[in-house]
Amino acid sequence: MKLYEYIIRRLILLVFVLLAVSVLIFYLTRGFERGFAPWAPYINEKMTAEQIEEVIKAHGFDRPLHEQYFYWFRDVFNGEWGLTGTWGLGLPANRVFFNRFPRTVELAVFATILTISIGIPLGIISAVKNNKLPDHISRIIALAGYSTPSYWFGFLLQLVFFYYFSLWGLPNLPSSGAPSIATRITGLPILDGLLTGNLGFVWNEFVHLILPSISLSFISLGFLARIVRASMLEVLRQDYITMARSKGLRERVVIYRHALKNALIPAVTLTGIFFASLLGGAMITEYVFSWPGVGQAALLAVGQGDSNFILLYSLVFATIIVLANLAVDVAYAFLDPRIKY
Amino acid sequence: MQKDSEVRRGEWEARLADIKYMIHLFRKNPLVMTGTIISLFFIIVALLANFIVDPRLATTEGYTGGSYPFERKYMWSANHPIVWGPDIALHDGPEFFYLGTDGWGRDLLSMIILALPVDLYNAFIIVVVAALLGTTLGALAGYAGGIFDEAVLRITDVFFAFPGLVLALVFASMFGRSIETLQFAIILVWWPPYVRLMRGQVLSEKEKPYVEALKALGAGHLRVLFRHVMLNAIYPILVQATMDLGGVILTFSALMFLGFSPSKSLPELGNLAADGYNAIFSAPWVILFSGLTMLIISLAFNLVGDGLRDVLDPRLRR
């Protein structure tokens, strides 16, 4: 199979995945009467009973579920994701989502940078000093990373860097929230701040990002370190490394110039998937740090049974994950010429 | 010619020697042994929890504000008059309470001990059901191939593309708040990786000569699959399941933490953490110790799983 055939096949599959996800979530959120009624965001107190009846009829809320699904589908096809009632007023779900999305992107970028810059060196040290003390230490850090309840670690950070630091009179980091946006050009707050020269805002935003990023990356850098270690060990056993060593190259050159390049291929995949999953919003971390991203929004929406927002969120997220997987597969084919699809 | 029983005995001896060698490797690794000892310790404490601590602490029965109403007291404070009520909520005095009290005025150490069986039992049930479901489906898909394989794979695709926690959250919030809903919600998210894992194993296993030999001897498909192929492919599943125990405890308590718990007074680590999160700066010990317990349990299972992988995978033994 050619690469482009593979890509097309996967894109067709994406359509089916999205259909399945939307049906599943639709039935789960509309099939049970939890939170507000699905038509609640569409009405207000000034409406008369007949007007409300009309609204319900127009959006098909009085129909059986499977018909409601087609109403929803038709609206989505016309670019209308419906109104959400989680934030009080009947706001369009997509507006809420895309207003919050840049903040999630920011957090994902910072957390990924932090993860890579700690996780990869940790993995290399582990592999080079295999089964010696540095390996054991890095193994413990890695395992502790993915054994830690994320909200708990977030809490520890808040307690130390915000509460105790301010008690001791040290410069402390903000524990939660984010500064309100001054100007909107590209949508990404830090980028906008830089563009308008509002350095105070950029610094403020950056400071707010530190703790959530640390919290997120601590959990995943362990995975990355373990993967890098495993693939590094695999590569170091290959003949070409023995060859490089027997040529008399220094160990440093063997590891960083010859082994590392090939050993990093699995790390690329993992980082890609990690970044994609963060784009979906790290719900718990955003919740703990009150970071106004999509993850926190989704959590609120789930609590309210807000089907329009949950549907939009799940579909966007599913698309991101599938495309990220595809991108990673394609990247694999470029990085490792032996792989064929 | 060798008799059948002799062949079988030889086989067993070889297998036994292999297991002995694995145990040797397992014991040589200090981290893995630490993990094993810690997890065994927690499992034993969980099994004995109701004898160590009065289980009525978990109910609202005793929440009177007066003196401790029960005859049986905490084992370690039998000589102290215990008061349990709102007036000693979030109290960290060392007089009676080793880790302080929670938001209801109950001894935190007792609550953590009472929470262990809840968390461990649920994690165990969830992992076992998810693993059984996933491996069976995966084995059948890998062995049968064709349309069935394709269908199973596409279903797992849907679940892989899904924000796992969101599905669990939606499920848990739609079906009402109960332990069973949470179990079901997490199983729903947790089975697909097992399908992939087992399917991959079976695909490589079924091409081996012994499968052909078995078929030539007249063994049926189900017998070949469940008695031979699956048993030979079980090691990675065991590793995955051990490590998942830790992950499931974290997920289960995270759902509880996010407010999907059936009752706020239920002794469960995530519940206790949520209780502590409300008093994060005034009584940090509540969330500190409940989270620390989660970390230690999960770390212990992960250490065991990590060690099992090194031991069970001959390529990593070295």
Interface residues (C-beta under 8 A of the other chain):
Chain A: L13 F16 V17 A20 V21 L24 I25 L28 T29 G31 F32 R34 H136 R139 I140 L143 A144 Y146 S147 T148 P149 S150 Y151 W152 F153 F155 L156 Q158 L159 Y163 S277 G280 M283 I284 Y287 A298 L299 V302 G303 G305 I310 Y313 S314 F317 A318 I321 V322 N325
Chain B: P30 L31 R154 D157 V158 F160 A161 F162 P163 L165 V166 L167 L169 V170 F171 S173 M174 F175 G246 G247 L250 S253 A254 F257 L258 G259 G270 A273 Y277 I280 F281 P284 I287 L288 G291 L292 M294 L295 S298 L299 F301 N302 L303 D306
